[in-house]
Amino acid sequence: MRGLSRWGFTAAVVGLMGSSLAHAQEPTGTAFGPGEQAQYRVRYLGLTAGTATVTVGAPMTQWGQSVWPIVSTAKSDDLVGVYPVKSRFVSYWDAGTQRVTGSDLHSEENRKRRRQRIQLTADGTGAKVIKQKESDPPRESDHALPQGTLDVAGATFALRGQDLAVGRSYEYPVFTGSKQFNMRATVEGRETVTTPAGARDTFRVRVHTEFGGKLESKRDMVAYLSADAHHVPVRIEADFALGTIVAELTDYKPGRVVAVARADNSGD
């Protein structure tokens, strides 16, 4: 499984759990809340490769704004590659504006650490990116972006708040820290999916992304979101350049419902 090493497992899990779907108009904002946690089994080329957990944390302040940290963690099994892989990706979600203020990525492979911080402007039209590998000095860059750009995790959670319907398509600009593209998702139908967490009625959603390198897709990603009010990702399938990866839900705990004062974005 050497093909999954060299940042591959980290990138694949962050890509699966944080970039599955895109945003449409006026999300309801009631699909998730602080305290929610979803756990996943990640399979690579048909074999169990590791685990991932996505948690919505308690409200906090980041860059002067009240946000919910969406924390995605991934850990490879000992059999994957020749060394262990661990990653932690935090996206800072502003529930009032249904946007993200930025993100932090911490990753470790073969005891080598990598960091990336993205801070978005208030309207999502720009970003400051800071990248650092091991003991190297940090590298900073500024990026101009389409208005309302989200990071990959924010796009997923934005879609979860939509009133999903078969036949509808959704699109929104996404920024990964090095690449910007429009992510498009189409709800193709309803389907019962069986996972280690049980059988769920789901929406089958086909997702077109434009990742590069090891996350370049051979075909569109397919995600199954629960057809209840939470729209939890139940199963995600992707054929990346590094191989076929599937994430399946193994456990789910809903968060608490929080009344959020929605910001008026009519002037955006």
Secondary structure, 3 states (H helix, E strand, C coil): CHHHCCCHHHHHHHHHHHCCCCCCCCCCCCCCCCCCEEEEEEEECCEEEEEEEEEECCCEEECCEEEEEEEEEEEECCCCCCCCEEEEEEEEEECCCCEEEEEEEEEEECCEEEEEEEEECCCCCEEEEEEEECCCCCEEEEEECCCCCECHHHHHHHHHCCCCCCCCEEEEEEECCCCEEEEEEEEEEEEEEEECCEEEEEEEEEEECCCCHHHCECCCEEEEEECCCCCCEEEEEEEECCEEEEEEEEEEECCCCCCCCCCCCCCC
